[in-house]
Amino acid sequence: MSAPPSLKTAHAVIAAYKAWTLPSILAFRAPHCVQQVLPATLDRPPMTNAQYADYFEPLLPLFRDFTLTVHNLVHDEPGRKVAMHVTSAAETDKGPYRNEYMLMLEMSEDGSQVEKFLEFVDSARTVSTLASTQKQFPLQERSTVAMSAPPSLKTAHAAIDAYNAWTLPSILAVRAPHCVQQVLPATLDRPPMTNAQYADYLEPLLPLFRDFTSTVHNVVHDEPGRKVAMHVTSAAETDIGPYRNEYMVILEMTEDGSQVEKFLEFVDRAHTVSFFTRLRAHHAGLAKED
């Protein structure tokens, strides 16, 4: 049975990067395609095809035997969107290269071309790689969903809204008893967490953030597969100043779509490590004074 057009195009994009030539990588992009590298802390402007070609062409000879592996996929054919959790591997003169991404692709009306390409990277690894190769890269409200929305989509929005409530019971309420949360990229070395482990991790952080809000910017919804991918930003106030972060999440639901079974959270690694190190040091200092 032939794959739906948008899904075929998404897999063709992955194959194009494995081919590792500029014509192959541009072949499946619409003339008006825009590529955006995230998180926003990298300060990368959106790129047209011509701008992406100018940015990418000098990088091609720096990497050999480039491969991409898809680990998770969310496909919304009616919405012409596909989201993927992907890792890459290659060889360079500086040694092996490894990276990790969340991709969100929006397709043309017939599903044959990519119109929008969101690439959420491991921010710390990306900056480190650039430094080692000496190359320059061009450097709120609750989410709402109609009551008639499919079960998995309603649950996904409820999971994000739960963070706006910013209480442990609300955040755990939409999770299945066997739910597992995984914080990515893998370079953070975070183990998967059960509900109990996630509660132990999150509870001490709750009083450190005030007026926490999450905003959903983009959604890929696969009701038959019971999966939802989202591009989300958050904002809060803390004792060391405003907190802002950015994520790509993939949620996998129970058979009836009413609970989250798996929660993949891909964060801005560089910003997350920097901010939480400063926040914990501040509160550790206060504790010593007491």
SERO-4910 file (N, C-alpha, C, O; in steps of 0.05 Angstrom, whole numbers):
BEGIN
 pado doro    nc1    nc2    nc3   cac1   cac2   cac3    cc1    cc2    cc3    oc1    oc2    oc3
  Met    A     17    -24      0      0      0      0     18     25      0     36     27     16
  Ser    A     12     44    -18     28     67    -21     25     86      3      3     90     13
  Ala    A     47     98     12     46    117     34     33    143     25     34    150      2
  Pro    A     20    157     44      7    183     37     29    203     28     52    200     35
  Pro    A     21    222     11     40    241     -1     59    255     19     83    256     15
  Ser    A     47    266     40     64    281     59     84    263     73    107    272     77
  Leu    A     76    239     79     95    220     92    117    212     73    140    210     81
  Lys    A    110    207     48    130    201     28    150    224     25    174    219     23
  Thr    A    141    248     25    158    271     22    177    273     46    200    280     43
  Ala    A    166    269     70    183    271     94    205    250     93    228    257     99
  His    A    199    226     85    220    205     83    240    212     60    264    206     62
  Ala    A    230    225     39    248    233     17    267    255     27    290    255     19
  Val    A    258    272     45    276    293     56    298    280     72    321    288     70
  Ile    A    291    260     88    312    245    104    332    232     85    356    233     90
  Ala    A    322    220     64    340    207     45    358    227     31    380    221     24
  Ala    A    347    251     26    362    272     13    387    280     29    408    285     18
  Tyr    A    383    282     56    406    289     73    427    266     73    451    271     75
  Lys    A    417    242     71    436    219     70    452    220     44    476    213     44
  Ala    A    440    230     22    455    233     -3    476    254     -1    497    253    -14
  Trp    A    471    275     16    491    295     24    501    311      0    525    316     -3
  Thr    A    482    319    -17    488    338    -39    468    360    -38    445    356    -30
  Leu    A    476    384    -46    458    407    -46    433    403    -63    411    409    -54
  Pro    A    436    393    -88    412    388   -105    392    369    -92    368    374    -93
  Ser    A    402    348    -79    384    328    -67    369    341    -43    345    336    -39
  Ile    A    383    357    -28    371    369     -4    351    390    -11    331    394      3
  Leu    A    355    404    -33    336    425    -42    313    414    -59    293    428    -64
  Ala    A    316    389    -69    297    379    -89    268    378    -80    250    381    -96
  Phe    A    263    373    -54    236    369    -45    224    394    -32    204    393    -18
  Arg    A    238    417    -35    228    442    -23    213    458    -44    222    461    -67
  Ala    A    190    469    -36    175    487    -53    192    512    -58    209    519    -42
  Pro    A    187    526    -80    202    551    -86    201    571    -63    220    587    -59
  His    A    179    571    -49    175    591    -27    181    579      1    174    590     21
  Cys    A    194    555      1    200    542     27    217    560     45    235    574     36
  Val    A    211    559     71    227    573     91    237    553    111    221    536    121
  Gln    A    262    554    118    274    537    138    281    554    163    293    575    160
  Gln    A    273    544    186    278    558    211    293    540    230    282    519    237
  Val    A    317    547    238    332    532    258    326    543    286    328    567    290
  Leu    A    318    525    304    310    531    331    329    517    350    342    498    341
  Pro    A    331    524    376    314    544    390    322    572    383    343    578    371
  Ala    A    304    591    391    308    619    385    333    631    397    343    651    387
  Thr    A    343    618    418    368    629    431    392    627    412    412    641    417
  Leu    A    390    611    391    412    610    371    412    635    353    431    640    339
  Asp    A    390    649    353    388    674    338    392    670    308    406    686    295
  Arg    A    380    649    298    382    644    269    358    655    254    336    649    262
  Pro    A    362    671    234    339    681    219    327    660    201    341    641    194
  Pro    A    301    662    195    289    643    175    304    646    149    314    667    142
  Met    A    306    623    134    322    623    109    304    614     86    290    594     87
  Thr    A    306    628     64    295    619     38    313    597     28    334    591     39
  Asn    A    304    585      5    321    564     -7    348    574    -14    368    561    -10
  Ala    A    349    598    -26    375    610    -34    393    615    -10    417    610    -11
  Gln    A    381    626     12    396    631     36    406    605     49    428    604     59
  Tyr    A    389    585     49    396    559     61    419    547     44    437    535     56
  Ala    A    418    549     18    439    539      1    466    553      7    487    540      9
  Asp    A    465    579     10    489    595     16    501    586     43    525    585     47
  Tyr    A    483    581     62    491    573     89    502    544     89    522    538    103
  Phe    A    489    527     74    495    498     76    518    489     58    533    470     66
  Glu    A    521    501     35    541    491     16    569    489     27    583    470     22
  Pro    A    578    510     43    606    508     54    609    485     74    632    477     80
  Leu    A    587    475     85    589    454    105    592    426     93    602    408    106
  Leu    A    582    423     69    582    396     57    609    382     57    609    358     65
  Pro    A    631    395     50    656    380     49    668    375     77    687    360     80
  Leu    A    656    387     98    667    383    125    657    357    138    668    348    158
  Phe    A    636    344    126    624    320    138    625    298    117    619    302     94
  Arg    A    632    274    126    634    250    108    616    228    120    612    226    144
  Asp    A    604    213    102    587    190    110    564    199    128    559    187    149
  Phe    A    551    220    120    530    231    136    505    213    135    496    205    114
  Thr    A    494    206    158    470    190    160    450    202    179    458    215    199
  Leu    A    425    198    174    403    206    192    387    181    200    382    164    183
  Thr    A    378    180    225    361    158    234    336    170    247    338    187    265
  Val    A    313    161    238    288    170    249    280    152    272    278    128    269
  His    A    275    164    296    269    148    320    239    149    327    228    131    340
  Asn    A    226    170    319    198    173    325    186    192    304    199    210    294
  Leu    A    160    187    297    148    202    276    119    206    282    105    188    291
  Val    A    109    231    277     81    238    279     72    248    252     84    267    242
  His    A     50    237    241     42    243    214     13    252    214     -5    238    224
  Asp    A      8    276    204    -19    287    202    -24    293    172    -18    315    162
  Glu    A    -35    273    157    -39    277    128    -60    299    122    -55    315    104
  Pro    A    -83    300    136   -102    321    130    -89    349    134    -95    367    119
  Gly    A    -72    352    155    -59    377    160    -33    381    144    -21    402    145
  Arg    A    -25    360    129     -1    360    112     24    367    129     40    384    121
  Lys    A     26    354    152     49    359    170     61    332    179     47    312    182
  Val    A     87    332    183    101    309    194    122    320    214    137    338    208
  Ala    A    123    308    237    144    314    257    160    289    262    150    267    263
  Met    A    187    293    266    205    270    270    226    276    291    236    299    292
  His    A    232    256    307    255    257    325    278    242    310    275    219    304
  Val    A    300    256    305    321    246    287    348    249    300    353    269    314
  Thr    A    366    230    295    394    233    303    411    231    277    403    219    258
  Ser    A    434    244    278    453    244    255    480    234    264    487    235    288
  Ala    A    495    224    245    522    215    250    539    220    225    529    218    202
  Ala    A    564    228    229    582    233    206    610    232    216    615    231    241
  Glu    A    629    232    198    657    235    204    667    262    196    659    272    175
  Thr    A    685    274    212    697    300    205    727    298    211    736    278    223
  Asp    A    742    318    203    771    319    209    776    322    239    798    316    248
  Lys    A    756    331    254    758    334    283    749    310    298    751    309    322
  Gly    A    739    289    283    730    265    296    700    260    290    689    275    274
  Pro    A    688    240    303    660    233    297    641    256    305    646    270    325
  Tyr    A    621    260    288    600    281    294    574    266    300    566    248    286
  Arg    A    561    275    321    535    264    329    517    287    336    526    305    351
  Asn    A    492    287    327    474    308    335    445    297    337    440    274    329
  Glu    A    427    313    347    400    304    352    381    327    346    387    350    352
  Tyr    A    358    321    335    340    342    325    310    333    329    304    310    331
  Met    A    293    353    330    265    350    325    259    366    300    265    389    298
  Leu    A    246    352    280    239    365    255    209    367    253    195    348    260
  Met    A    199    390    243    171    393    237    168    404    209    176    426    203
  Leu    A    156    388    191    154    395    163    125    400    156    107    385    163
  Glu    A    120    423    142     94    429    131     95    428    101    113    439     88
  Met    A     76    413     88     78    407     60     59    425     43     41    438     53
  Ser    A     64    424     17     47    437     -2     20    423     -3     16    402      8
  Glu    A      1    435    -17    -27    424    -18    -28    395    -28    -44    380    -18
  Asp    A    -11    388    -47    -11    361    -57      8    343    -41     10    319    -48
  Gly    A     21    354    -21     39    338     -4     66    331    -16     81    316     -4
  Ser    A     72    342    -39     96    333    -53    121    350    -47    143    342    -54
  Gln    A    117    373    -34    140    391    -29    138    403      0    116    405     11
  Val    A    161    410     11    162    422     37    159    452     34    174    465     20
  Glu    A    140    464     49    136    493     49    149    506     73    158    529     72
  Lys    A    150    491     96    161    502    120    177    480    134    166    458    137
  Phe    A    201    486    142    219    466    154    229    477    180    247    495    181
  Leu    A    219    467    203    228    475    229    248    454    239    241    430    240
  Glu    A    271    462    247    293    444    255    302    453    283    316    473    286
  Phe    A    294    438    303    301    444    331    325    427    338    323    402    339
  Val    A    348    440    343    373    426    347    382    425    376    371    440    393
  Asp    A    402    409    381    416    408    407    433    433    407    455    433    395
  Ser    A    424    454    421    437    480    419    466    480    428    483    492    415
  Ala    A    472    467    450    499    466    460    518    451    441    540    460    435
  Arg    A    508    428    432    525    412    413    530    427    387    552    425    376
  Thr    A    509    441    377    512    455    352    533    477    355    550    480    337
  Val    A    532    493    376    551    515    380    579    503    383    598    514    372
  Ser    A    582    481    398    608    469    402    619    459    376    643    462    371
  Thr    A    603    447    359    612    437    333    622    460    316    643    457    303
  Leu    A    607    481    316    616    504    299    642    515    309    660    522    292
  Ala    A    646    516    335    671    527    345    694    508    337    716    518    330
  Ser    A    690    482    338    712    463    332    719    463    303    742    457    295
  Thr    A    699    469    285    705    469    256    713    497    247    720    500    223
  Gln    A    712    517    265    719    544    258    702    555    235    712    570    218
  Lys    A    677    547    235    659    557    214    638    575    227    629    570    250
  Gln    A    629    595    213    609    614    223    582    606    212    579    603    188
  Phe    A    562    604    229    535    601    221    521    628    223    526    643    242
  Pro    A    504    634    204    488    658    206    473    658    233    452    648    240
  Leu    A    491    674    245    477    673    271    454    695    275    442    696    297
  Gln    A     39    663    573     19    676    557     -8    663    559    -19    658    581
  Glu    A    -19    658    535    -46    648    540    -46    618    541    -28    605    531
  Arg    A    -67    607    554    -70    577    553    -75    568    525    -88    582    509
  Ser    A    -65    544    519    -71    532    493   -101    524    494   -110    514    514
  Thr    A   -115    528    471   -143    521    470   -148    502    447   -134    504    427
  Val    A   -168    485    450   -174    466    429   -204    461    431   -216    459    453
  Ala    A   -217    458    408   -246    454    408   -254    429    423   -240    409    422
  Met    A   -277    430    436   -287    407    451   -291    383    432   -290    360    442
  Ser    A   -296    388    407   -301    366    388   -275    355    376   -277    337    359
  Ala    A   -252    365    385   -227    355    375   -223    326    381   -234    316    401
  Pro    A   -207    311    365   -202    283    370   -189    279    397   -176    297    407
  Pro    A   -193    255    410   -183    251    437   -154    257    442   -147    270    461
  Ser    A   -137    247    424   -108    251    428   -100    280    427    -83    289    443
  Leu    A   -113    296    410   -107    324    408   -116    339    433   -102    356    443
  Lys    A   -140    332    443   -150    344    467   -132    338    491   -126    356    507
  Thr    A   -122    314    492   -104    306    514    -78    321    512    -67    329    533
  Ala    A    -67    324    488    -42    338    484    -44    367    494    -27    377    508
  His    A    -66    381    487    -70    408    496    -74    409    526    -65    428    540
  Ala    A    -88    389    537    -92    388    566    -65    384    580    -61    395    602
  Ala    A    -47    369    568    -21    365    580     -5    391    582      9    396    601
  Ile    A     -7    407    561      7    433    561     -7    452    580      6    467    595
  Asp    A    -34    453    579    -48    470    598    -42    464    627    -42    481    644
  Ala    A    -36    438    633    -30    430    660     -6    444    671     -4    450    695
  Tyr    A     13    450    653     37    465    662     30    494    669     43    506    686
  Asn    A     10    505    655      1    532    661    -11    533    689     -9    554    703
  Ala    A    -24    511    698    -35    510    725    -12    509    746    -14    519    768
  Trp    A     10    497    737     35    496    753     32    483    781     42    493    801
  Thr    A     17    461    781     15    444    805     21    416    797     16    407    775
  Leu    A     33    401    816     40    373    810     16    356    804     17    340    785
  Pro    A     -7    358    818    -30    342    811    -40    347    783    -48    329    768
  Ser    A    -41    373    775    -50    379    748    -32    368    726    -41    358    706
  Ile    A     -6    370    731     14    360    711     13    330    708     17    320    686
  Leu    A      8    316    730      7    287    729    -20    276    721    -23    252    714
  Ala    A    -41    293    722    -69    283    719    -74    270    692    -89    251    691
  Val    A    -62    279    670    -68    268    644    -48    246    636    -48    238    613
  Arg    A    -32    237    654    -12    217    648    -22    189    657    -33    186    679
  Ala    A    -18    170    639    -24    142    646     -6    133    669     16    143    672
  Pro    A    -15    113    685      1    103    707     29     94    698     48     95    714
  His    A     31     84    674     57     74    663     71     94    646     90     87    631
  Cys    A     62    120    647     74    140    630    104    143    636    113    141    659
  Val    A    120    148    614    148    153    617    155    180    604    146    186    582
  Gln    A    170    197    618    178    223    608    208    221    602    224    211    618
  Gln    A    216    230    578    244    230    570    252    259    561    240    270    543
  Val    A    271    270    575    281    297    568    305    293    548    323    278    554
  Leu    A    303    307    526    324    305    505    335    333    500    323    353    509
  Pro    A    359    335    487    374    315    473    389    296    491    391    301    515
  Ala    A    398    274    479    412    253    495    437    263    508    446    252    528
  Thr    A    449    285    498    473    296    510    468    307    538    488    311    553
  Leu    A    443    311    546    437    319    573    440    296    593    442    299    617
  Asp    A    440    271    582    444    247    598    422    244    619    428    237    642
  Arg    A    397    251    612    375    248    630    362    220    627    355    213    604
  Pro    A    359    205    648    346    179    645    316    182    641    305    202    650
  Pro    A    302    163    629    273    164    627    262    164    656    273    152    674
  Met    A    239    178    660    227    180    686    199    169    687    183    176    669
  Thr    A    193    153    707    165    145    712    151    170    724    163    190    729
  Asn    A    125    167    729    110    189    741    121    196    769    124    219    775
  Ala    A    128    175    784    139    180    811    166    194    810    171    213    825
  Gln    A    183    186    791    209    198    788    207    227    778    221    245    786
  Tyr    A    188    231    759    184    258    749    173    276    771    181    300    772
  Ala    A    156    266    788    145    282    810    168    290    829    169    313    838
  Asp    A    186    271    835    208    277    853    226    298    840    238    315    855
  Tyr    A    229    297    814    246    317    800    233    345    799    246    365    803
  Leu    A    207    345    793    193    370    788    185    385    813    186    410    814
  Glu    A    177    370    834    165    383    858    183    405    870    173    426    877
  Pro    A    210    400    873    227    421    885    229    446    867    236    467    876
  Leu    A    223    443    841    226    465    822    201    483    822    203    507    815
  Leu    A    178    473    830    153    488    828    154    515    842    146    535    830
  Pro    A    164    516    867    164    543    880    185    562    869    184    586    876
  Leu    A    203    553    852    224    570    841    214    587    818    228    606    809
  Phe    A    191    580    806    180    593    783    152    605    789    136    591    801
  Arg    A    148    629    781    122    642    785    109    650    759    124    657    740
  Asp    A     83    649    757     68    657    733     78    642    709     82    653    687
  Phe    A     80    616    712     90    599    690     69    596    668     46    589    674
  Thr    A     76    602    644     57    598    621     71    584    598     95    588    593
  Ser    A     56    568    584     66    554    561     48    562    537     24    565    540
  Thr    A     61    566    514     46    573    490     53    554    467     77    549    462
  Val    A     32    543    455     36    525    432     37    541    406     18    556    401
  His    A     58    537    390     61    552    365     55    535    340     47    546    320
  Asn    A     58    509    342     53    492    319     47    464    329     57    455    349
  Val    A     30    450    314     20    423    322     20    405    298     12    412    276
  Val    A     30    380    302     26    359    283     11    337    297     19    327    318
  His    A    -12    329    286    -31    311    300    -36    286    283    -44    288    260
  Asp    A    -30    263    295    -35    237    281    -54    221    299    -45    206    316
  Glu    A    -80    224    294   -100    211    311    -99    180    308   -100    166    328
  Pro    A    -96    169    283    -94    140    281    -70    129    296    -72    107    308
  Gly    A    -48    144    296    -24    135    311    -24    143    340     -6    136    355
  Arg    A    -44    159    348    -47    169    376    -22    184    385    -12    181    407
  Lys    A    -12    202    366     11    218    372      6    247    365     -9    254    347
  Val    A     19    265    381     17    294    376     45    306    380     57    300    401
  Ala    A     54    321    361     79    336    365     73    366    366     55    376    353
  Met    A     88    380    383     83    409    387    109    424    390    128    415    401
  His    A    109    449    379    130    468    384    119    487    405     99    500    401
  Val    A    133    489    428    122    503    451    144    522    462    167    515    462
  Thr    A    135    545    472    152    562    488    140    566    515    116    564    519
  Ser    A    158    573    534    148    578    562    160    604    572    181    613    563
  Ala    A    147    615    592    156    640    605    148    639    634    127    628    642
  Ala    A    165    650    651    159    651    680    177    672    693    195    683    680
  Glu    A    172    678    718    188    696    733    203    680    755    192    661    766
  Thr    A    228    687    760    244    674    781    259    695    797    260    718    790
  Asp    A    272    686    818    288    705    835    312    715    820    324    736    829
  Ile    A    321    702    799    345    712    784    336    726    758    353    732    741
  Gly    A    310    730    754    301    744    731    282    728    714    275    705    721
  Pro    A    273    739    691    254    724    674    266    698    663    289    696    657
  Tyr    A    248    678    661    256    652    650    241    649    624    217    653    622
  Arg    A    256    642    603    244    636    577    256    611    566    281    607    568
  Asn    A    240    593    555    252    568    543    235    560    519    214    571    514
  Glu    A    245    540    505    233    531    480    236    501    477    256    490    486
  Tyr    A    216    488    466    216    459    466    202    448    440    186    462    428
  Met    A    209    424    433    193    408    416    185    383    432    202    371    444
  Val    A    159    377    432    150    354    448    135    335    429    122    343    410
  Ile    A    138    309    435    122    288    422    108    273    444    120    262    462
  Leu    A     81    272    443     65    257    462     52    233    449     40    235    427
  Glu    A     54    210    462     41    186    452     20    179    473     24    179    497
  Met    A     -5    172    462    -28    169    480    -36    140    483    -27    122    469
  Thr    A    -53    136    503    -66    110    507    -85    103    484    -90    120    467
  Glu    A    -94     79    484   -111     69    461   -136     87    457   -145     91    435
  Asp    A   -147     96    479   -171    113    477   -164    143    474   -182    160    472
  Gly    A   -138    149    474   -129    177    470   -132    195    494   -127    219    492
  Ser    A   -140    184    517   -147    201    540   -123    207    559   -125    224    576
  Gln    A   -101    192    556    -78    196    574    -52    194    558    -51    182    537
  Val    A    -32    207    569     -5    207    557     11    182    567     13    178    591
  Glu    A     20    166    548     37    143    555     67    149    553     83    138    568
  Lys    A     74    167    535    102    174    531    104    203    525     89    214    508
  Phe    A    123    217    538    126    246    536    155    251    529    172    250    547
  Leu    A    161    258    504    188    265    496    189    295    496    173    309    483
  Glu    A    209    306    510    212    335    513    240    343    504    259    338    518
  Phe    A    242    355    481    268    363    470    272    393    476    258    410    466
  Val    A    292    399    493    295    426    503    319    440    490    335    428    476
  Asp    A    321    466    495    344    482    488    365    476    508    366    487    530
  Arg    A    383    458    501    403    447    520    421    469    532    424    470    556
  Ala    A    432    486    515    451    505    526    437    524    545    448    530    567
  His    A    414    534    538    400    553    555    390    539    581    392    550    602
  Thr    A    380    514    578    370    500    602    392    495    622    389    500    646
  Val    A    416    486    613    438    480    632    447    506    645    451    507    669
  Ser    A    450    528    629    460    553    639    440    565    660    449    573    682
  Phe    A    414    565    653    395    578    671    392    562    697    392    574    719
  Phe    A    389    536    695    384    520    719    409    519    737    406    517    761
  Thr    A    433    521    725    457    522    742    457    548    758    463    547    782
  Arg    A    450    570    745    449    596    760    427    596    780    430    607    803
  Leu    A    403    585    773    381    585    792    387    569    817    381    577    839
  Arg    A    398    545    812    404    527    836    426    540    853    425    537    877
  Ala    A    446    552    840    467    565    856    456    588    873    464    592    896
  His    A    437    603    861    425    625    877    411    614    901    414    625    923
  His    A    394    594    898    379    583    920    396    568    940    390    567    964
  Ala    A    418    556    930    437    543    949    450    564    966    454    559    990
  Gly    A    456    587    955    468    609    970    449    619    992    458    625   1014
  Leu    A    424    621    985    404    630   1004    401    610   1027    398    618   1050
  Ala    A    402    584   1020    400    564   1041    424    565   1060    420    561   1084
  Lys    A    448    571   1050    471    573   1067    468    596   1086    476    595   1110
  Glu    A    457    618   1076    454    642   1093    435    636   1116    438    647   1138
  Asp    A    414    619   1110    395    612   1131    409    594   1153    396    586   1172
***
